[in-house]
């Protein structure tokens, strides 16, 4: 999310697929078949998937991890897409859509249902502050990088 905050180009839609922390069936099934691939993170878009490989030999000596782009027809794109679909299929709480019109009452209600315990506005404020603190250095780095790119470009 920090990258979206600092980016000059905003997507029309962002999809996030994650296991519900309140769904032990999905978590158990997901944990049982997880193969040790090394530490990587993928971002899927309509025409490509971008994978950042944190354990790459080149990543260890760089500020940012090595990142690779795989187009829509590639094996890795298809594999990660099927993995995302599978996460959705095994989840009992299929989907929630957040729109710009929804407020913190909607978010607190949804999180209360997912977590199985009450969530209030002060919880949301606290979590946002913790997240802002967590990504502050990375956001500053992105701002300086974008500033340098505009200056050079």
C-alpha positions as CSV (number, residue, x, y, z in Angstrom):
1,X,0.0,0.0,0.0
2,X,2.9,2.4,0.6
3,X,3.8,2.1,-3.1
4,X,0.3,3.1,-4.0
5,X,0.3,6.1,-1.7
6,X,3.5,7.5,-3.2
7,X,2.9,6.6,-6.8
8,X,1.9,9.2,-9.4
9,X,-0.1,6.6,-11.3
10,X,-3.2,5.2,-9.6
11,X,-4.8,2.0,-10.7
12,X,-8.6,2.0,-11.2
13,X,-9.0,-1.1,-9.1
14,X,-6.9,-3.0,-6.6
15,X,-7.6,-6.6,-5.6
16,X,-6.3,-8.1,-2.5
17,X,-6.5,-11.9,-1.9
18,X,-5.8,-13.1,1.6
19,X,-6.8,-15.8,4.0
20,X,-9.3,-14.8,6.6
21,X,-7.6,-15.0,10.1
22,X,-10.9,-16.5,11.3
23,X,-11.0,-19.4,8.9
24,X,-9.0,-22.2,10.3
25,X,-9.9,-24.6,7.4
26,X,-8.5,-22.3,4.8
27,X,-5.3,-21.6,6.9
28,X,-4.8,-25.3,7.6
29,X,-5.2,-26.3,3.9
30,X,-3.0,-23.4,2.8
31,X,-0.2,-24.2,5.3
32,X,-0.3,-27.9,4.4
33,X,0.6,-27.4,0.7
34,X,3.0,-24.5,1.1
35,X,6.4,-25.4,-0.6
36,X,9.6,-23.6,0.5
37,X,10.2,-21.3,-2.5
38,X,12.4,-18.8,-0.6
39,X,11.1,-15.4,0.3
40,X,9.4,-13.6,-2.6
41,X,6.4,-11.4,-3.1
42,X,4.2,-11.1,-6.2
43,X,2.0,-8.3,-7.5
44,X,-0.4,-9.3,-10.2
45,X,-1.8,-6.9,-12.8
46,X,-4.0,-7.5,-15.8
47,X,-1.2,-8.0,-18.3
48,X,1.8,-9.0,-16.1
49,X,2.9,-10.3,-12.7
50,X,5.8,-8.7,-10.9
51,X,7.8,-10.8,-8.5
52,X,10.3,-9.4,-6.0
53,X,12.8,-12.0,-5.0
54,X,14.3,-11.1,-1.6
55,X,16.7,-14.1,-1.4
56,X,18.3,-13.5,-4.8
57,X,22.1,-13.2,-4.6
58,X,21.7,-9.8,-6.3
59,X,19.1,-8.6,-3.8
60,X,21.3,-8.9,-0.8
61,X,23.7,-6.2,-2.0
62,X,20.9,-3.9,-3.3
63,X,18.6,-1.3,-1.7
64,X,15.6,-3.0,-3.3
65,X,15.1,-6.7,-4.1
66,X,15.6,-8.0,-7.5
67,X,12.2,-7.8,-9.4
68,X,11.1,-9.7,-12.4
69,X,8.2,-9.2,-14.8
70,X,6.3,-12.2,-16.2
71,X,3.7,-11.5,-19.0
72,X,0.1,-12.8,-19.0
73,X,0.9,-16.0,-21.0
74,X,3.9,-17.1,-19.0
75,X,4.0,-20.2,-16.9
76,X,4.7,-18.2,-13.7
77,X,1.8,-15.8,-14.4
78,X,-0.6,-18.7,-14.9
79,X,0.7,-20.5,-11.8
80,X,0.3,-17.5,-9.5
81,X,-3.1,-16.7,-11.0
82,X,-4.3,-20.3,-10.2
83,X,-2.8,-20.0,-6.7
84,X,-4.8,-16.8,-6.2
85,X,-8.0,-18.5,-7.5
86,X,-7.4,-21.4,-5.2
87,X,-7.1,-19.1,-2.1
88,X,-10.4,-17.7,-3.0
89,X,-12.0,-21.1,-3.6
90,X,-11.0,-22.6,-0.2
91,X,-12.0,-19.5,1.7
92,X,-15.4,-19.6,3.4
93,X,-15.7,-15.8,3.4
94,X,-15.5,-15.2,-0.3
95,X,-15.2,-11.5,-0.9
96,X,-15.8,-8.0,0.2
97,X,-15.7,-5.0,-2.0
98,X,-14.6,-1.7,-0.6
99,X,-15.6,1.5,-2.4
100,X,-14.7,5.1,-1.9
101,X,-18.2,5.8,-0.6
102,X,-17.8,3.4,2.4
103,X,-16.7,4.9,5.7
104,X,-14.9,3.6,8.8
105,X,-18.2,2.2,10.2
106,X,-18.3,-0.2,7.3
107,X,-14.7,-1.1,7.8
108,X,-15.0,-1.6,11.5
109,X,-18.1,-3.8,11.0
110,X,-16.4,-5.9,8.4
111,X,-13.3,-6.4,10.5
112,X,-15.4,-7.3,13.5
113,X,-17.1,-10.0,11.5
114,X,-13.8,-11.4,10.2
115,X,-11.9,-11.2,13.5
116,X,-14.9,-12.4,15.6
117,X,-14.4,-9.6,18.1
118,X,-15.5,-5.9,18.2
119,X,-13.5,-3.4,16.3
120,X,-14.0,0.3,16.9
121,X,-12.8,3.6,15.4
122,X,-9.9,3.9,18.0
123,X,-8.7,0.4,16.9
124,X,-8.7,1.6,13.2
125,X,-6.8,4.8,14.2
126,X,-4.3,2.9,16.2
127,X,-3.7,0.4,13.4
128,X,-3.3,3.2,10.8
129,X,-0.8,4.9,13.0
130,X,1.2,1.7,13.5
131,X,1.1,1.1,9.7
132,X,2.3,4.6,9.0
133,X,5.1,4.2,11.4
134,X,6.0,0.8,9.9
135,X,6.2,2.1,6.3
136,X,7.6,5.6,7.1
137,X,11.2,4.9,6.0
138,X,10.1,3.1,2.9
139,X,7.7,5.9,2.0
140,X,10.4,8.4,2.4
141,X,12.7,6.3,0.2
142,X,10.0,6.1,-2.5
143,X,9.4,9.9,-2.3
144,X,13.1,10.6,-2.9
145,X,13.3,8.0,-5.7
146,X,10.3,9.5,-7.5
147,X,11.7,13.0,-6.9
148,X,15.0,12.0,-8.5
149,X,13.2,10.3,-11.4
150,X,11.2,13.4,-12.2
151,X,14.4,15.6,-11.9
152,X,16.3,13.3,-14.3
153,X,13.4,12.6,-16.7
